[in-house]
């Protein structure tokens, strides 16, 4: 017979909590890593030459503008 009042094992509770925290923090962490990579790439591009640096800066500006455009198209959240 199974005891229905028995709680879940500690590792299962830890897994559920870890998954919930990761689910909440995934996009903010991805954004932080993306910004760090973009800044590093910007330094490398400007080190290569002024034209490459300006091109990288324009690319970053285009990505930011695309995200802003995409966010405006989303329906309002309740």
KOLFI-218894 format. One record per residue: residue in one letter; z, x, y of N, C-alpha, C in turn. Coordinates in pm, 1 decimal, padded with zeros to 6 digits, always signed. Each point is the difference from the previous one (the first is absolute). Example, Ala and Ser with C-alpha at 12.3 -4.5 7.8 and 13.67 -1.06 7.14 Angstrom:
<atoms>
@r = a | nZ = +00780.0 | nX = +01319.0 | nY = -00569.0 | caZ = +00000.0 | caX = -00089.0 | caY = +00119.0 | cZ = +00000.0 | cX = +00090.0 | cY = +00120.0;
@r = s | nZ = -00072.0 | nX = -00035.0 | nY = +00105.0 | caZ = +00006.0 | caX = +00082.0 | caY = +00119.0 | cZ = +00073.0 | cX = -00077.0 | cY = +00109.0;
</atoms>
This chain:
<atoms>
@r = x | nZ = +00000.0 | nX = +00082.8 | nY = -00119.1 | caZ = +00000.0 | caX = -00082.8 | caY = +00119.1 | cZ = +00000.0 | cX = +00086.5 | cY = +00124.5;
@r = x | nZ = -00071.4 | nX = -00045.8 | nY = +00101.4 | caZ = -00004.1 | caX = +00070.1 | caY = +00126.9 | cZ = +00103.1 | cX = -00058.2 | cY = +00093.9;
@r = x | nZ = +00062.2 | nX = +00087.0 | nY = +00074.2 | caZ = +00097.2 | caX = -00043.7 | caY = +00099.2 | cZ = -00073.1 | cX = -00022.1 | cY = +00132.4;
@r = x | nZ = -00012.4 | nX = -00124.3 | nY = +00045.4 | caZ = -00075.5 | caX = -00031.6 | caY = +00121.1 | cZ = +00073.1 | cX = +00042.8 | cY = +00126.8;
@r = x | nZ = +00129.1 | nX = +00022.0 | nY = -00005.4 | caZ = +00075.8 | caX = +00041.9 | caY = +00117.7 | cZ = -00003.7 | cX = +00151.0 | cY = +00020.2;
@r = x | nZ = -00060.2 | nX = +00069.7 | nY = -00092.8 | caZ = -00005.6 | caX = +00146.2 | caY = +00008.4 | cZ = -00094.2 | cX = +00040.3 | cY = +00113.7;
@r = x | nZ = +00042.5 | nX = +00094.8 | nY = +00082.6 | caZ = -00084.0 | caX = +00043.7 | caY = +00111.8 | cZ = -00105.1 | cX = +00099.3 | cY = -00048.8;
@r = x | nZ = -00100.1 | nX = +00019.4 | nY = +00084.5 | caZ = -00108.6 | caX = +00092.5 | caY = -00032.3 | cZ = +00053.4 | cX = +00143.1 | cY = -00000.2;
@r = x | nZ = -00062.8 | nX = +00087.8 | nY = -00077.1 | caZ = +00043.4 | caX = +00140.5 | caY = -00000.1 | cZ = -00017.1 | cX = +00062.8 | cY = +00138.2;
@r = x | nZ = +00075.9 | nX = +00103.9 | nY = +00027.1 | caZ = -00001.9 | caX = +00063.5 | caY = +00132.3 | cZ = -00137.7 | cX = +00053.4 | cY = +00035.2;
@r = x | nZ = -00072.0 | nX = +00054.4 | nY = -00098.7 | caZ = -00129.9 | caX = +00058.5 | caY = +00029.0 | cZ = -00101.1 | cX = -00107.0 | cY = +00038.7;
@r = x | nZ = +00014.2 | nX = -00121.0 | nY = -00055.0 | caZ = -00092.1 | caX = -00106.9 | caY = +00035.0 | cZ = +00026.9 | cX = -00048.4 | cY = +00143.2;
@r = x | nZ = +00125.0 | nX = -00010.0 | nY = +00037.7 | caZ = +00034.1 | caX = -00037.4 | caY = +00137.2 | cZ = -00046.6 | cX = +00106.9 | cY = +00098.4;
@r = x | nZ = +00016.1 | nX = +00126.8 | nY = -00037.5 | caZ = -00045.0 | caX = +00109.1 | caY = +00086.8 | cZ = -00151.5 | cX = -00003.1 | cY = +00015.3;
@r = x | nZ = -00070.5 | nX = -00030.8 | nY = -00107.5 | caZ = -00145.9 | caX = -00008.7 | caY = +00006.6 | cZ = -00044.2 | cX = -00112.5 | cY = +00093.2;
@r = x | nZ = +00065.7 | nX = -00115.6 | nY = -00011.0 | caZ = -00036.2 | caX = -00113.7 | caY = +00085.0 | cZ = +00028.1 | cX = +00032.3 | cY = +00146.5;
@r = x | nZ = +00112.6 | nX = +00061.9 | nY = +00029.7 | caZ = +00032.7 | caX = +00036.4 | caY = +00137.8 | cZ = -00097.1 | cX = +00104.9 | cY = +00054.3;
@r = x | nZ = -00032.7 | nX = +00099.3 | nY = -00081.8 | caZ = -00093.4 | caX = +00104.0 | caY = +00041.8 | cZ = -00137.2 | cX = -00059.3 | cY = +00028.8;
@r = x | nZ = -00043.4 | nX = -00089.8 | nY = -00083.5 | caZ = -00130.1 | caX = -00063.5 | caY = +00019.8 | cZ = -00000.7 | cX = -00084.2 | cY = +00127.5;
@r = x | nZ = +00109.1 | nX = -00070.7 | nY = +00027.2 | caZ = +00007.7 | caX = -00081.1 | caY = +00121.8 | cZ = -00001.5 | cX = +00088.1 | cY = +00124.8;
@r = x | nZ = +00077.3 | nX = +00107.5 | nY = -00001.2 | caZ = +00004.5 | caX = +00089.9 | caY = +00115.4 | cZ = -00135.2 | cX = +00066.5 | cY = +00019.9;
@r = x | nZ = -00063.4 | nX = +00044.5 | nY = -00108.1 | caZ = -00130.7 | caX = +00062.7 | caY = +00012.0 | cZ = -00103.5 | cX = -00099.1 | cY = +00052.0;
@r = x | nZ = +00008.7 | nX = -00125.6 | nY = -00045.1 | caZ = -00092.5 | caX = -00101.8 | caY = +00047.1 | cZ = +00012.5 | cX = -00025.2 | cY = +00148.9;
@r = x | nZ = +00121.0 | nX = +00009.0 | nY = +00051.8 | caZ = +00023.4 | caX = -00022.1 | caY = +00142.7 | cZ = -00044.0 | cX = +00121.7 | cY = +00080.6;
@r = x | nZ = +00027.6 | nX = +00119.5 | nY = -00049.6 | caZ = -00023.3 | caX = +00121.3 | caY = +00078.4 | cZ = -00136.9 | cX = +00064.9 | cY = -00021.4;
@r = x | nZ = -00082.3 | nX = -00053.6 | nY = -00089.6 | caZ = -00125.8 | caX = +00066.7 | caY = -00031.5 | cZ = -00091.0 | cX = +00013.3 | cY = +00122.1;
@r = x | nZ = -00027.5 | nX = -00110.1 | nY = +00069.9 | caZ = -00094.6 | caX = +00005.6 | caY = +00111.6 | cZ = +00052.1 | cX = +00080.7 | cY = +00117.7;
@r = x | nZ = +00129.2 | nX = -00012.5 | nY = +00036.8 | caZ = +00048.1 | caX = +00089.1 | caY = +00107.1 | cZ = -00008.2 | cX = +00147.8 | cY = -00037.7;
@r = x | nZ = +00033.4 | nX = +00033.6 | nY = -00124.4 | caZ = -00010.4 | caX = +00140.0 | caY = -00042.6 | cZ = -00145.5 | cX = +00045.9 | cY = -00004.3;
@r = x | nZ = -00089.8 | nX = -00086.8 | nY = -00044.2 | caZ = -00142.5 | caX = +00035.1 | caY = -00001.5 | cZ = -00050.7 | cX = +00023.6 | cY = +00142.1;
@r = x | nZ = +00046.4 | nX = -00079.8 | nY = +00094.7 | caZ = -00041.3 | caX = +00018.3 | caY = +00139.8 | cZ = +00052.5 | cX = +00131.7 | cY = +00055.3;
@r = x | nZ = +00124.4 | nX = +00034.7 | nY = -00031.1 | caZ = +00057.9 | caX = +00126.1 | caY = +00048.3 | cZ = -00076.4 | cX = +00118.9 | cY = -00057.2;
@r = x | nZ = -00028.9 | nX = -00004.3 | nY = -00129.3 | caZ = -00075.0 | caX = +00110.2 | caY = -00062.3 | cZ = -00141.0 | cX = +00006.9 | cY = +00059.1;
@r = x | nZ = -00062.2 | nX = -00114.7 | nY = +00023.5 | caZ = -00133.5 | caX = -00001.1 | caY = +00059.9 | cZ = -00002.1 | cX = +00059.6 | cY = +00139.6;
@r = x | nZ = +00101.4 | nX = -00030.8 | nY = +00079.1 | caZ = +00008.1 | caX = +00056.6 | caY = +00134.8 | cZ = +00018.9 | cX = +00151.3 | cY = -00007.0;
@r = x | nZ = +00084.4 | nX = +00045.8 | nY = -00092.0 | caZ = +00022.1 | caX = +00144.3 | caY = -00013.8 | cZ = -00128.2 | cX = +00071.2 | cY = -00042.9;
@r = x | nZ = -00073.7 | nX = -00058.9 | nY = -00091.7 | caZ = -00127.0 | caX = +00059.5 | caY = -00044.3 | cZ = -00101.1 | cX = +00000.3 | cY = +00114.6;
@r = x | nZ = -00003.6 | nX = -00108.6 | nY = +00077.2 | caZ = -00093.6 | caX = -00007.0 | caY = +00113.2 | cZ = +00033.0 | cX = +00105.6 | cY = +00104.9;
@r = x | nZ = +00127.3 | nX = +00019.9 | nY = +00029.2 | caZ = +00038.8 | caX = +00101.7 | caY = +00098.8 | cZ = -00033.3 | cX = +00139.6 | cY = -00051.4;
@r = x | nZ = +00027.1 | nX = +00024.9 | nY = -00127.7 | caZ = -00036.0 | caX = +00129.9 | caY = -00058.1 | cZ = -00150.2 | cX = +00022.9 | cY = +00002.9;
@r = x | nZ = -00076.1 | nX = -00104.1 | nY = -00033.2 | caZ = -00145.4 | caX = +00011.7 | caY = +00005.5 | cZ = -00051.2 | cX = +00021.3 | cY = +00141.2;
@r = x | nZ = +00068.3 | nX = -00059.1 | nY = +00096.6 | caZ = -00038.3 | caX = +00018.1 | caY = +00139.5 | cZ = +00019.3 | cX = +00144.8 | cY = +00043.8;
@r = x | nZ = +00112.2 | nX = +00059.5 | nY = -00040.4 | caZ = +00022.8 | caX = +00141.2 | caY = +00031.4 | cZ = -00106.1 | cX = +00089.1 | cY = -00063.9;
@r = x | nZ = -00031.9 | nX = -00027.3 | nY = -00125.0 | caZ = -00102.1 | caX = +00079.7 | caY = -00069.1 | cZ = -00136.2 | cX = -00018.3 | cY = +00067.1;
@r = x | nZ = -00031.4 | nX = -00123.8 | nY = +00038.6 | caZ = -00129.4 | caX = -00025.4 | caY = +00063.7 | cZ = -00011.1 | cX = +00071.7 | cY = +00134.0;
@r = x | nZ = +00105.4 | nX = -00003.4 | nY = +00082.0 | caZ = -00004.7 | caX = +00069.4 | caY = +00128.5 | cZ = -00000.6 | cX = +00151.6 | cY = -00019.5;
@r = x | nZ = +00061.4 | nX = +00047.2 | nY = -00108.5 | caZ = -00002.8 | caX = +00143.0 | caY = -00028.6 | cZ = -00141.8 | cX = +00043.8 | cY = -00038.3;
@r = x | nZ = -00073.2 | nX = -00090.2 | nY = -00065.0 | caZ = -00137.4 | caX = +00030.2 | caY = -00038.5 | cZ = -00091.7 | cX = +00005.6 | cY = +00121.3;
@r = x | nZ = +00019.9 | nX = -00092.1 | nY = +00092.7 | caZ = -00083.7 | caX = -00001.8 | caY = +00120.2 | cZ = +00027.6 | cX = -00125.8 | cY = +00080.5;
@r = x | nZ = -00035.5 | nX = +00005.3 | nY = +00127.1 | caZ = +00025.7 | caX = -00111.9 | caY = +00089.2 | cZ = -00076.5 | cX = -00125.0 | cY = -00042.9;
@r = x | nZ = -00122.1 | nX = +00015.9 | nY = -00041.0 | caZ = -00080.3 | caX = -00114.5 | caY = -00043.6 | cZ = +00059.9 | cX = -00070.5 | cY = -00120.2;
@r = x | nZ = +00044.6 | nX = +00078.2 | nY = -00099.1 | caZ = +00063.3 | caX = -00059.2 | caY = -00118.3 | cZ = +00130.8 | cX = -00069.0 | cY = +00036.3;
@r = x | nZ = +00073.0 | nX = +00058.7 | nY = +00091.8 | caZ = +00125.8 | caX = -00061.0 | caY = +00042.7 | cZ = -00021.7 | cX = -00132.3 | cY = +00069.5;
@r = x | nZ = -00098.8 | nX = -00004.1 | nY = +00087.7 | caZ = -00030.5 | caX = -00125.2 | caY = +00068.7 | cZ = -00054.0 | cX = -00105.0 | cY = -00096.3;
@r = x | nZ = -00077.3 | nX = +00044.6 | nY = -00098.9 | caZ = -00049.3 | caX = -00092.9 | caY = -00101.8 | cZ = +00115.5 | cX = -00057.2 | cY = -00081.9;
@r = x | nZ = +00094.9 | nX = +00084.5 | nY = -00038.0 | caZ = +00116.4 | caX = -00046.7 | caY = -00075.1 | cZ = +00084.1 | cX = -00095.6 | cY = +00084.1;
@r = x | nZ = +00015.3 | nX = +00029.8 | nY = +00128.2 | caZ = +00075.2 | caX = -00087.4 | caY = +00089.7 | cZ = -00069.6 | cX = -00135.6 | cY = +00013.7;
@r = x | nZ = -00131.6 | nX = +00000.2 | nY = +00008.7 | caZ = -00075.8 | caX = -00125.4 | caY = +00006.9 | cZ = +00013.6 | cX = -00079.2 | cY = -00130.0;
@r = x | nZ = +00001.7 | nX = +00069.7 | nY = -00111.7 | caZ = +00016.9 | caX = -00066.3 | caY = -00129.2 | cZ = +00137.2 | cX = -00066.3 | cY = -00010.1;
@r = x | nZ = +00104.0 | nX = +00068.8 | nY = +00044.5 | caZ = +00135.0 | caX = -00056.8 | caY = -00000.9 | cZ = +00005.8 | cX = -00122.8 | cY = +00090.7;
@r = x | nZ = -00061.6 | nX = +00008.2 | nY = +00117.4 | caZ = -00002.7 | caX = -00113.8 | caY = +00092.4 | cZ = -00075.9 | cX = -00117.7 | cY = -00061.2;
@r = x | nZ = -00108.7 | nX = +00027.0 | nY = -00071.6 | caZ = -00076.4 | caX = -00106.6 | caY = -00064.4 | cZ = +00081.0 | cX = -00067.5 | cY = -00110.3;
@r = x | nZ = +00075.2 | nX = +00077.1 | nY = -00075.0 | caZ = +00084.4 | caX = -00058.0 | caY = -00105.9 | cZ = +00108.6 | cX = -00087.7 | cY = +00060.6;
@r = x | nZ = +00061.3 | nX = +00045.9 | nY = +00107.1 | caZ = +00103.2 | caX = -00080.4 | caY = +00066.7 | cZ = -00060.6 | cX = -00128.7 | cY = +00054.5;
@r = x | nZ = -00117.5 | nX = +00008.3 | nY = +00060.5 | caZ = -00066.5 | caX = -00119.4 | caY = +00052.5 | cZ = -00037.2 | cX = -00096.4 | cY = -00113.0;
@r = x | nZ = -00043.8 | nX = +00053.2 | nY = -00114.2 | caZ = -00035.0 | caX = -00085.4 | caY = -00113.8 | cZ = +00122.9 | cX = -00071.8 | cY = -00053.8;
@r = x | nZ = +00112.8 | nX = +00069.5 | nY = -00008.7 | caZ = +00122.9 | caX = -00065.4 | caY = -00045.6 | cZ = +00044.3 | cX = -00108.1 | cY = +00098.0;
@r = x | nZ = -00011.3 | nX = +00025.5 | nY = +00129.2 | caZ = +00037.2 | caX = -00100.2 | caY = +00100.0 | cZ = -00092.2 | cX = -00121.1 | cY = -00009.6;
@r = x | nZ = -00129.5 | nX = +00022.4 | nY = -00018.0 | caZ = -00095.4 | caX = -00109.9 | caY = -00014.4 | cZ = +00030.6 | cX = -00081.2 | cY = -00124.5;
@r = x | nZ = +00028.2 | nX = +00066.7 | nY = -00111.5 | caZ = +00030.0 | caX = -00067.8 | caY = -00125.9 | cZ = +00128.0 | cX = -00081.7 | cY = +00011.6;
@r = x | nZ = +00100.1 | nX = +00053.0 | nY = +00068.5 | caZ = +00126.8 | caX = -00070.6 | caY = +00013.9 | cZ = -00015.9 | cX = -00124.6 | cY = +00087.1;
@r = x | nZ = -00086.7 | nX = +00003.9 | nY = +00099.1 | caZ = -00023.4 | caX = -00117.8 | caY = +00084.1 | cZ = -00069.4 | cX = -00111.5 | cY = -00076.3;
@r = x | nZ = -00076.6 | nX = +00034.3 | nY = -00103.5 | caZ = -00071.5 | caX = -00100.8 | caY = -00078.5 | cZ = +00088.5 | cX = -00068.9 | cY = -00101.2;
@r = x | nZ = +00117.5 | nX = +00055.2 | nY = -00030.2 | caZ = +00089.9 | caX = -00058.2 | caY = -00099.2 | cZ = +00065.7 | cX = -00125.0 | cY = +00056.4;
@r = x | nZ = +00023.3 | nX = -00100.2 | nY = -00085.7 | caZ = +00068.2 | caX = -00120.3 | caY = +00048.4 | cZ = +00146.6 | cX = +00032.4 | cY = +00034.7;
@r = x | nZ = +00058.3 | nX = -00076.0 | nY = +00090.1 | caZ = +00140.4 | caX = +00025.9 | caY = +00036.7 | cZ = +00092.7 | cX = -00016.6 | cY = -00119.8;
@r = x | nZ = +00099.0 | nX = +00084.3 | nY = -00004.6 | caZ = +00096.4 | caX = -00006.1 | caY = -00110.4 | cZ = +00112.5 | cX = -00095.7 | cY = +00035.6;
@r = x | nZ = +00046.2 | nX = -00069.7 | nY = -00101.3 | caZ = +00108.5 | caX = -00096.6 | caY = +00024.2 | cZ = +00135.7 | cX = +00065.3 | cY = -00003.1;
</atoms>
